[in-house]
Amino acid sequence: MQDKNTQRLSLLQQRKALTKQVIADHSTAICNQLINLSEFQKSQMIGVYWPLTGEIDTHSIISKCWELAKVCYLPKIGVNFQMDFCRYDKGTILKINQMKIPEPINKEILPPTDLDLVLIPLVAFDATGHRLGFGAGYYDRCFAFRKNLSIAKPWLVGLAHSFQEVNAIHSDPWDVNLDLVLTEKNLIYPINLVS
């Protein structure tokens, strides 16, 4: 098994090489799958992310949420590497944070336990639902309460290009698994294996 940094660098290079058209095609396919999921249809409060280079574009998903009268929340970086989710409407003013990602400047924060479904970016994933991110651990800290198996909300959904699936990702005790991964090709429900 490759170490996380080696996996991360290799996959980020592949993702950076994707054309805008490929990203747009994959993003459209994923959006179409997502809106047909019963979990999405039942959800009202939805956490989304602002896409970085090569990531699945969430703008069409956000537009669809607004069209369906669902409420979107974008991550906002707080102190001590904490992450909050702030309401994001059409008129919401955004500012660029220290990670060069737009985030809402408003103060309307929703506790992560109140979100119904969260769309999560990733660098890699495996069949057991392990996720490799950029390494800062924001999502793992924010959703650490999901390590308690009796808590089923919010539903954590990774969005990825199919090439981002790897054989295995080393899991640390603080890692929070995904409930589902959507790629342009299929829906991947993680296999429940003992880590």
N, C-alpha and C positions, 0 to 999 in steps of 0.2 A: 504494500500500500504506500502510495506517495505521501510525503508530508504535505500539510495544508498549504504552505507557502509555494511549493513547487506546483501543486495543482492549480492554485490561484493564478500564478503568473502565466502558466500555459493557456488556461482558459480565457483569461482577460485578453491575451494577444489574439486568440481566435475571435473573440467577441468584437474586438476593436476593428478587425478586418472585414466585418460584415458590411454590405452595402445598405444604403438607406432603404432601397426597395425590398431587400430581404427582411430587414427589420419590420418594415411596414406590413409585408405579407404575413409574417409570423404573428405580429401583434393583432392583425385583423382576425386571423384564424383562432387565436386564443380568446379574443373578446367574444367571438361568436360561440365558442364552447362555454365560456363563463356564464353568459346571460341565459343559457339553457339549463344551467345547474339548479337543482331545487334549493340547494344551500344558498345560492346567490339570490334566487327569487324570494326566499323567506327572509333574507337579511335586509335591515333598514339602515343601520349604522355601519358604514364600510370604510376601513382604513385602506388608503391607496399610497403609492409612492410617486415621486417625480422622477422620471427615467433619466439615467445617466447614459453615457456613450455605449451603444450596443445593447442596452437593456430593452426588454419588452416595453413598448410604449403604452402607457396607461391612459393617454388623453381620450381615446375613443371610449374606454371603459368609464371614465369620469363623466363624459357627456351622456352616456347611456344611463348612468346612475341618476343624473340630474333629470333626464327625460322621464325616468320612472319614479321620480320624487323620493329617491333614496338620498341619504346625507353622507357626503364624503368628508374624510378627515385625512390630513397630510401630517407626516412626522415633523416634529420640531425638536431640535437638539437643545437640551437643557444643561444645567450644571452637573458636574461629576459624571459625565458620559451617560446621562439619563436621556430618554426620549419620550416626548409627549405626543399626543395626536390632537391637532387643532382643526376646527371646522373649516372646510374649504368650499366656498360658494363662488358663483360667477364673478362677483365683485370683490372677492377677497384680495387684499394687497399682499404681495409676496416680497421677501427680501432674500438675498443670497447669504447663506450661513457660512460658517468657517470651513465647511467641507465642500463649498461651492455648489450647494444644492438650494433651490428656491424653497422657502418655507413661509407659512402664514405669519403675519405680524400680530394677528389678533390674539386675544387672551382666552378665547372660548375653547378650553381643553376638555376632552372627554376621557375619563379613566379607561385604560385599555380593557378592563373587565367589562365595560359597557359596549364595546364594539361587537358586532355580530360576525363579521368576516373581515380578514385583513389580507391584502395582496402584498406579497413580500418579494423583493428582488433577491437575486442570488447569483453567485459565480458558478456554483456547481451543486448537484444534488445526487443522492443515490437512491436505490430502490427501497431502503428502509426509512426514508423521509429525513435523513440527515441533510443539512444545508451548509454550504460553505459560502460565507459572505466576504466582506472586505477585511474582517478580522477585528473590528472595533467592539463587537458584541452588543450593539445597541438593541437589536431585536431580541436577542437572548435575555438581556436584562429586563426589557420591557414586558416580555411575556413569560417570565420565569414561573409565574403562578400556574402556567399550563403544564408544568412538570407534574403537578397533582393530577392524576389520571381521572379523578372524579369531576374535574372542571373541563367542560367540553366547548367552552366559548371564550374567545372568538375562534372561529374556524380559520386556521392559518394555511393560506394557499400560496405556494411558490409559483412564479411565472418565469418560464425559461425557454430557451431554444433547445431543441432536442439534443444537440451535441454537448450540452452542458451536463448530461447524465454521465456519471462515472461509476466504476465498479464499486468503490467503497470510499467513504469519507471517515477519517478518524473522528470519533465522537468523544468530546470532553463532557464531564459531569454537568456543566452548566448549559450545554447545548439544548435548545428546544426544537423538537422535531416538527415537520410540516404534516398537515392532515391530508394534503393533496398537492400535486404539482401538475400544472397545465403547460404543455408544450404545443407547438404548431401541429404536431402529429397526433397526440393523444392525451388522455387524462391518466395520471399515475397515482393510484392510491397506494401508500407505502405498505410494504410487507412488515408485519409485526414480528420482529426478531429481537432477541435479547441482545442489548449492546454489550 
